[in-house]
Amino acid sequence: MNIKEVSRFSTRTYNGVLKLLPQLDPEASSLTEKRFKEIVKSKASHLFVAELGNKQIAGMLTIGTYEVPTGTKAWIEDVVVDESQRGKDIGRDLTLFALGFAKSEGYKSVELTSRPSRISANQLYQRIGFVLRETNVYRYNLK
């Protein structure tokens, strides 16, 4: 398996991400090729994919960053491993790779959220060293 940051558009990677999205969120809106290209080019978004030896995209993870007066914030988002590849430590390897990237970029911490129903994902994050925070997360839907 090879983990890499997606730094330019390829149809193979785009199609691999399209295959993973419904497994992440069945209600996810369709990712257009144009939007995917914008994500890949963005300096604030770092998309990592795990490729098997046959170049199949087995999983993905994104680190999003943004600047605020207290420093650069980094968040892990959209972590998903293909159903056929789960239980093979791909999620762990993607997360550790992303944390190594964040450290090399000088970020002091990385945040993520995970639904409580994702028991194995939450256990994985805690094994890696993430600490559950006492906080409320709110969302205001603009639709």
Secondary structure as a PSIPRED ss2 file (coil, helix, strand):
# PSIPRED VFORMAT (PSIPRED V4.0)

   1 M C   1.000  0.000  0.000
   2 N E   0.000  0.000  1.000
   3 I E   0.000  0.000  1.000
   4 K E   0.000  0.000  1.000
   5 E E   0.000  0.000  1.000
   6 V C   1.000  0.000  0.000
   7 S C   1.000  0.000  0.000
   8 R C   1.000  0.000  0.000
   9 F C   1.000  0.000  0.000
  10 S C   1.000  0.000  0.000
  11 T H   0.000  1.000  0.000
  12 R H   0.000  1.000  0.000
  13 T H   0.000  1.000  0.000
  14 Y H   0.000  1.000  0.000
  15 N H   0.000  1.000  0.000
  16 G H   0.000  1.000  0.000
  17 V H   0.000  1.000  0.000
  18 L H   0.000  1.000  0.000
  19 K H   0.000  1.000  0.000
  20 L H   0.000  1.000  0.000
  21 L H   0.000  1.000  0.000
  22 P H   0.000  1.000  0.000
  23 Q H   0.000  1.000  0.000
  24 L H   0.000  1.000  0.000
  25 D C   1.000  0.000  0.000
  26 P C   1.000  0.000  0.000
  27 E C   1.000  0.000  0.000
  28 A C   1.000  0.000  0.000
  29 S C   1.000  0.000  0.000
  30 S C   1.000  0.000  0.000
  31 L C   1.000  0.000  0.000
  32 T C   1.000  0.000  0.000
  33 E H   0.000  1.000  0.000
  34 K H   0.000  1.000  0.000
  35 R H   0.000  1.000  0.000
  36 F H   0.000  1.000  0.000
  37 K H   0.000  1.000  0.000
  38 E H   0.000  1.000  0.000
  39 I H   0.000  1.000  0.000
  40 V H   0.000  1.000  0.000
  41 K H   0.000  1.000  0.000
  42 S C   1.000  0.000  0.000
  43 K C   1.000  0.000  0.000
  44 A C   1.000  0.000  0.000
  45 S E   0.000  0.000  1.000
  46 H E   0.000  0.000  1.000
  47 L E   0.000  0.000  1.000
  48 F E   0.000  0.000  1.000
  49 V E   0.000  0.000  1.000
  50 A E   0.000  0.000  1.000
  51 E E   0.000  0.000  1.000
  52 L C   1.000  0.000  0.000
  53 G C   1.000  0.000  0.000
  54 N C   1.000  0.000  0.000
  55 K C   1.000  0.000  0.000
  56 Q C   1.000  0.000  0.000
  57 I E   0.000  0.000  1.000
  58 A E   0.000  0.000  1.000
  59 G E   0.000  0.000  1.000
  60 M E   0.000  0.000  1.000
  61 L E   0.000  0.000  1.000
  62 T E   0.000  0.000  1.000
  63 I E   0.000  0.000  1.000
  64 G E   0.000  0.000  1.000
  65 T E   0.000  0.000  1.000
  66 Y E   0.000  0.000  1.000
  67 E E   0.000  0.000  1.000
  68 V E   0.000  0.000  1.000
  69 P C   1.000  0.000  0.000
  70 T C   1.000  0.000  0.000
  71 G E   0.000  0.000  1.000
  72 T E   0.000  0.000  1.000
  73 K E   0.000  0.000  1.000
  74 A E   0.000  0.000  1.000
  75 W E   0.000  0.000  1.000
  76 I E   0.000  0.000  1.000
  77 E E   0.000  0.000  1.000
  78 D E   0.000  0.000  1.000
  79 V E   0.000  0.000  1.000
  80 V E   0.000  0.000  1.000
  81 V E   0.000  0.000  1.000
  82 D C   1.000  0.000  0.000
  83 E H   0.000  1.000  0.000
  84 S H   0.000  1.000  0.000
  85 Q H   0.000  1.000  0.000
  86 R C   1.000  0.000  0.000
  87 G C   1.000  0.000  0.000
  88 K C   1.000  0.000  0.000
  89 D C   1.000  0.000  0.000
  90 I H   0.000  1.000  0.000
  91 G H   0.000  1.000  0.000
  92 R H   0.000  1.000  0.000
  93 D H   0.000  1.000  0.000
  94 L H   0.000  1.000  0.000
  95 T H   0.000  1.000  0.000
  96 L H   0.000  1.000  0.000
  97 F H   0.000  1.000  0.000
  98 A H   0.000  1.000  0.000
  99 L H   0.000  1.000  0.000
 100 G H   0.000  1.000  0.000
 101 F H   0.000  1.000  0.000
 102 A H   0.000  1.000  0.000
 103 K H   0.000  1.000  0.000
 104 S H   0.000  1.000  0.000
 105 E C   1.000  0.000  0.000
 106 G C   1.000  0.000  0.000
 107 Y C   1.000  0.000  0.000
 108 K C   1.000  0.000  0.000
 109 S C   1.000  0.000  0.000
 110 V C   1.000  0.000  0.000
 111 E E   0.000  0.000  1.000
 112 L E   0.000  0.000  1.000
 113 T C   1.000  0.000  0.000
 114 S C   1.000  0.000  0.000
 115 R C   1.000  0.000  0.000
 116 P C   1.000  0.000  0.000
 117 S C   1.000  0.000  0.000
 118 R C   1.000  0.000  0.000
 119 I H   0.000  1.000  0.000
 120 S H   0.000  1.000  0.000
 121 A H   0.000  1.000  0.000
 122 N H   0.000  1.000  0.000
 123 Q H   0.000  1.000  0.000
 124 L H   0.000  1.000  0.000
 125 Y H   0.000  1.000  0.000
 126 Q H   0.000  1.000  0.000
 127 R H   0.000  1.000  0.000
 128 I H   0.000  1.000  0.000
 129 G C   1.000  0.000  0.000
 130 F C   1.000  0.000  0.000
 131 V C   1.000  0.000  0.000
 132 L C   1.000  0.000  0.000
 133 R C   1.000  0.000  0.000
 134 E C   1.000  0.000  0.000
 135 T C   1.000  0.000  0.000
 136 N C   1.000  0.000  0.000
 137 V C   1.000  0.000  0.000
 138 Y C   1.000  0.000  0.000
 139 R C   1.000  0.000  0.000
 140 Y C   1.000  0.000  0.000
 141 N C   1.000  0.000  0.000
 142 L C   1.000  0.000  0.000
 143 K C   1.000  0.000  0.000
